[in-house]
């Protein structure tokens, strides 16, 4: 199927060197819509919504910003938020810019660590895009869903 000029421009935004040095796809060769669709199926398996994931990731950034550049600990997580100076545009072409905040969150229960940016939260919430496989900032639903579910459950029990 031939891409429309609009789809071609969209795809180019995700490639290395356009908006970011590394791009958003990593070594993933699938079409952006196929990546979104595959990740949506994972969310269904875990019975999680992209909005819930985005909300929780935002909360973790908010907590981590309290110790900007220093690790902040909660009962469940060790969070480090760093500001990578500047702003970045959404590759889907929406107007506006997003601060280059990067969060590194370690789940104390499992030892799993995820790394994501504030833009990643926007991409998850508004586009269902978790990043291509191999992408530096991929928020892999297979990792983040169990991590958040476990800690959402323990929070509700408290």
N, C-alpha and C positions, 0 to 999 in steps of 0.2 A: 504494500500500500504506500502510495506516494504521500509525503508529508506536505501539509499546507505551509505557506511562508510563516504563518503564526506559530505552528508547531515546530518548525525548524528553528525559529528564533528562541522559542522556549527551551528546546533541547540544548542549544548552544549556551544558554545561561547556566546550565548544569555542568558544563565541561570545564576542565582545568584552564585557568588563565582568564576566564571571562569575569566572574565576580570574585572568585577566590583562586589562590594559587593551585590548590588541590582539586577543586571542583566538588561536586556533591554526589558523584556516582561511584567513586572508588574504582574497583575493577569490575563492577557490575555492567554487563552488556545488555541487560534488559531495557525495554522502553520504560520511561518514567511511569506511565500509567500501569504497566505490568508490575512494577515494583510496588506501587501503591496498592494494587489489587491483592498481591500476594501477602503483603503485610496486614491488610484488612482481614484476610482469612485467619491469620494468627490471632488477631484481636478477638475474633469470634470464638476461637478455640479457648481462649482464656476468659471469655465473657467480660472483656474490658472495652471501654470506649476511648477513642483518641482524645476526647475532651477531658476524661478523667486522668489519663496519662499526662497530658499537657498541664493540667491543674496541679498535679503533684510535683512535676518537674519545676514548675514556676515556684511552688512553695519552697522547694529545696534551694533554688537560686536565692530566693528572698532570705532564707535562713543563712545561707552561706555569705551573702553580701554583708551581714552584720560583722563578719570578721574578714572583710575583703583582703585578700592576699594572705590570710592566716586561716588555718583549718578551724572549723566550728564543729563541735560534736553534739549529737542528740543521742537519745537512747538507741536509735536504730542506725544512724548514719554518721560518717565522718565526711564533711563537706568542705571543699576548697573552691572558692570562686575567685577568678582572676579577670581583670579588665584588660583586654588586648587592644586598647586604644582604637578609637574610630567607630565607624558605623558600617553596616553592610545591608545591601538591598536583598529583598526576597527574589529568588530565581524565577518565581512564577510571574514576576513583572508587576506586582502590586506597588502602588505608590508608598513612599515612606522608607525609613531606614531603621535598622535594629542595632542596638549597642552590641559591641563585640565582647560580651561577657561569656566566659567559659567556666563551666562547673565540672568538677571531678567529684563524684559521689561514691563512697565505699559503703556498701551494705555490711554492717557489722555481723549480721546473722549468717550470711553466706560467704562473705569475703569478696563478693563480686564488686567490681568497680566499673562505673559507666562515666563517660565523658561526653558532654554535649554543650551546645551554645544556646544563647537566648534565641537566636534565629531558629535553631532546631525545634524549640518549643512552639514557635509560630508555625513552622512547617508541619509539625504533627497536628496541632490543633486545627489549623485552617485548611490544610491540604491533605492530611493523612499520609504525608511523606516523611518516612523515618530515615531516609538516606539510602544510598546504594550500598550493596555489600562491599566491604573493603574501604568504605569512606571513613575518613578520620573522625567524623562526628556522627556516624550512624548510631541511632538509638534503636538497637535491635529489639523488636518486640518479644522475641524469644527469651531475652535476658531481662528487659525492663518490666514486663508484665508479671512474672513470678516475684521479682524483687518488690515491686510496689504492692502486689496483692498480699504478700506476707506481712508487710509493714502496715498496710491499711487495715488488715485484720487485727493486728496486735494493737493498733491505735484505737480501734472500735471497742476492743475488750477492756482498755484502760479506763 
